[in-house]
Amino acid sequence: MSDEGTETDPLAKWRLAALRILRASDEFPEAVRWEASPSGLVMQASPDWEHARIVTGLRHLLEPRLPAEVVVLEGVAFLVGIGTERTPDLVVVDTRKTAEFRDGHATSASGVWMFVEVTSNSTRRVDLREKPHEFARADVPVMLTVDRQEHDVIVRFGPVDGRYTFTERVKAGASVMLPEPFDATVETGFLLDHL
């Protein structure tokens, strides 16, 4: 995926250039996350304690179920559309098929098995409405979202024409099936201590 795209979005390359400048700036702490979307640049404050605990718990839940060449990463930015760069809370990626990295981001979702998002008050709308469409358009096979407000775990999969064709929603604490390429059931009971 190119980070050019001036024919369809004349501001795309400028948003991404501004994003690089902000990330390199000494004016903002490293813990501040910046993302670029078609609606502009978004600054996200550091996650709260419970958000961080959920992300860590999900990581510990996923890692033992993965082959050695598939890893769980945090803080990796991906171009997921023209002028759109997102940094999911977690990324499950096959290191044998990893996308090219340039200017601190992956240029595609190549090798990605799943993006994981944990909602916060400030990110909930974007995590539930915008990112599923962006991730499906980028052909991310699975998206897992923990909706802290509703205490739901949402698994979207089967991206076709920029939409996930299947969605499974369960209450936190229930088991959830992760489809291909995982083919595994995971227990989400640990979430009950953090929601």
N, C-alpha and C positions, 0 to 999 in steps of 0.2 A: 504494500500500500504506500503510495507516495504521499509525502507531506506537502506536495505542491497542490494543485487543484484550483487554480485561479479561474478556470472556465466555469466551474459550478459554484464556487465560493471565493469571491475575490479577496476576502479577509483571512482565508485559511492560513496562508504562510505567515501573515503578520501576527496572528494569534499565537502560532507556534514559536515564532521568533521572540515575542514578548514573554512567553512562558519560559524559554531558555534564559532570558535575561533575569527574570524574577527568581528563578531557581539558583542562579549564580550570584545573586545579590547578597551582600552581607547585612542587609537591612532586615531580613526575616530569619527567624530561627529555622534550623534544618527540619524541625518537627512539623513545620507548616507544609501542607501538601497543596500543590497547585495542579489544576486540571484545565484543559482547554476543551470547550464544546462549541457547537454552532452558535450558542447564545452568548458566548464570551468566555472570559477567564474566571475560574472559580477558585477561591482560597478556602481550604478546609483546615480548621484548627486541629490541634492534636486530639486524638481520641481520648475519651474518658476511661477511667479504670475498668469499668465493666465491659466496655467495647474491646479493650485490649485483652481482657481475660477470655472473652468469647473467641477472638481471633486466635489466641494461643491454644485454647481448647480444641478448636477446629483443626488447627495444624497438627496437634498431637493425635487427634482422632484419625486424620487422613494418612499421615506418614507411614504407619505400619502396614497399611493396605496397598502400598505402591511398590512397583518394581524398583530396583536400585537406580535405574537410569531416569526415573521420574521423581521430581523434587517439588517441594512446596516452598514458594518464595514470597517475601513481603517487600513492598516498596518498589516494585518494578513497573515502570510506565510503558504503556502500549499505545501505538496509533491504532485506533479502531474505526476511523473514518476520516474523510477529508477535513483537516483542521481540528480533529477531535482526538485528544490524548487523555487516557484515563489511567489511574493507578489503583487497581483493585486492592482490597484488603489482603487477599491471598491469591496466588496464582499457582495452579498445578500444571507443570510443564515437563514434557519429555525432552531431556537435554540432548538427545540425539537429533532432534528436529527443530532446535531453537531458531527463532527468527534472527535476522541481522539486527545488530544494535548500532544506533547512530545518534549522536548528540544526547546520550543518556536515556534513550527509549528504544523499545523494540519496534521495528518498522512494520510488523504484522503480528498476528496471533498464531503464527506457525508453531506447531509443537504444543500448543496449549491444550490441555484436557479440560480445565475448568477455571473460571473466575469466581471468586467468593467475595460477597459484600455483606457487611454487617451494618444495619442502618443506625443512624444517630438522628436526633431531632433536626439537625441542619442538613443532613444528606438524604433523608428518607424519600422525598419526592423524586430526586434524581436516581437513587438506587432502585426504586420500584418502577419508575415510568420511563426514564430516558435510557439508562444503561442496558436493560434487557434488549431493546431494539438495536442499540449500537453494537452490543456484543454478538447478537445474532447475525447482524450484517457482516461482522468480522469473522463469521464462521467459528465462533467459540462453541465447542460441542455441548458444554454444560455450564450453567450458571446457577450457583447456590446463593440464596439470600436469606439472612436471618433478619426478620422484621421484629425488632425489639418492642415496638409499640403494640403489635397484635400477638406477640409471642408465637410467631409462625416461622417455619422453615419452608422455603420455597425452592423447588428444584425445577429449572427450565432446561429443556433439551430438545434436540432435533431441529437445528436452525435450517430454515428453508425460506429463501427470498426475504431475508431480513426480519424474520419472525421465528420465535420458538414455537414448534408445533405441539409440544407437550408441556404441561405444567402440573407438578404435584405439590400440593400444599398440605403440610401436617403441623400439628401443634408441637411446640417445643416439648421434648421429653419422649416423643414417639420415635420409632425407627423410620428411616427414610432410605429409599432405594436410589443409589446413584447408578445411572445407566451407563452404557458403553461410553467411554472405554474403561470405566471402573467395574461395572457389574458387581457391585458390593452394597450391602445394607449396613448403614451406620446408625448407632444409637445416639440420640441427642439429649439424653437425660442430664448431662452436665449443664445444659443451658438453663435448667430450672433454678440453679443457684445464682444466675447472673442476670435474669430478666426481671 
